[in-house]
Amino acid sequence: MVNSVHSIGANWGTQATHPLAPSIIVKLLKDNGIQKVKLFDAEARVLNAFSGSGIEVMVGIPNEMLSLLANSVSAAERWVERNVSAHVSANSVDIRYVAVGNEPFLSSYNGTFLATTYPALQNIQAALIKAGLGNKVKVTVPLNADVYQSSTAQPSTGDFHADIHSLMLEIVNFLSLNGAPFTVNIYPFISLYNDPNFPIDYAFFDGYPSPIEDNGKIYTNVFDANYDTLVWALQKNGFSNLTIIVGEIGWPTDGDRNANAASAQRFNQGFISRLNQGTPMRPGPVDAYLFSLVDEDAKSIQPGNFERHWGIFNYDGTPKYNLSLGGNSRGLVPATNVRYLPRRWCVMSPTASLEDPQVGLSVSYACARADCTKLGFGTSCSNLDARGNISYAFNSYYQINNQLETACRFPNLSVVTTSDPSVGTCKFGLMIETPGSVRGNGGGVVSGKPVGLVVQMIVFLFTLLL
């Protein structure tokens, strides 16, 4: 099979203060030949934009809804009618999958969704069958790769984790009986992020000097080894033919010393170039969705500051780096019809003093209500001096608040400028126009997501710089 742009899908998340309009996103997908999209909910406004687009859609059910759907067949039927049936029949949306939850067995959830995921999966499947969609729309559960493990570096020692082994077999058996896929999210970047001693070249696809041998199979990258660990886990438990979807895979471009455009390009291009090669245990095309399409500046940064920088496109739909999604080399096509706010930025006043006691408080306030994840060691803005860091924080708050005059009134510290303060790799954002844009998040919450977790790091950073 010749490598094709049609092989790769993309995740589109909307946890952004100023998300691009769904119509712009659909055109962006089509212009770049991306014919599959994975969503994290089923918002009507978003799904309507895919009407007649020909793009295959995976809709999502948030984890918070699993309990309701697990305990009520009628609730599952109502959800399917409202979020699947209506769009398939009336709006010609090509919905292919329903993702029941999102990584619900993560250890950080402390078992919250262990009892509700499988029953919710069963009820949604029953609702799809009742609606006459059982053959067209398949259920799945996007799971993190930590639901299985290997006792050694060899994939052949793989099996599902002992503490959820019986539950995983129930789910896998159910998926198999209903012709549904196993969806797994694989992140080599996280392996590197969690372990400073992880061999960096093993995270990529262009050569590792110490490949791993396993029963005659050779592994030169961690993706192949991780994927085949799942293949072995399925095979050992009698499900060797179950379809696998890679629900999320990608590399962030900022917020960490290993997160940058060059590494993201290296990883994503390497993955796409061998998409149809498969793995030693499963040769052939891999069904996968890049994570992600565009950056989301309102995502929780509890896992790390890189969480807001997974996109292959910036928040405004401009490409971050050259990436060929198919057999050509044209690169990414930017979003069109994107409108920006006026070319003005909020920066630290040249007459303000770094010794002013209000500096630390003002920066903390701004970063708690905006996005300062590009500040810190090894990030794109690590080249800034103290005044530059303060200006970046002020401008982030100013832009997120739609350049309101009151958003650049830090006491005797700030001023609006029409000269772009960007320096080298550090780009000072200029916000896009969006209907109903977020204004004045006094409570430090955007789109219901906590965004103040970076404050302590920023205050510490300024303490060092001042």
Secondary structure, DSSP 4 states (H G I P E B T S, - for coil): ----GGGEEEEE----SSPPPHHHHHHHHHHTT--EEEESS--HHHHHHTTTS--EEEEEE-GGGHHHHHH-HHHHHHHHIIIIIHHHHTS--EEEEEEESSSTT-GGGTTTTTTTHHHHHHHHHHHHHHTT-TTTSEEE-EEEGGGEEESSSSGGGEEE-GGGHHHHHHHHHHHHHTT--EEEE--HHHHHHH-TTS-GGGGSSS--SSPEEETTEEE-SHHHHHHHHHHHHHHHTT-TT--EEEEEE----SSBTTBSHHHHHHHHHHHHHTTTTB-SSSBS--EEEES-SB--TTS--SS-GGGG---SB-TTS-BSS----SSS---PPPPSS--B--S-EEEE-TT--TT-THHHHHHHHHHHSS--TT-STTSTTTT--HHHHHHHHHHHHHHHTTT-GGGG--TTTEEEESS---BTTBPPP-PBP-TT-----TTSEETTEE--TTHHHHHHHHHHH-
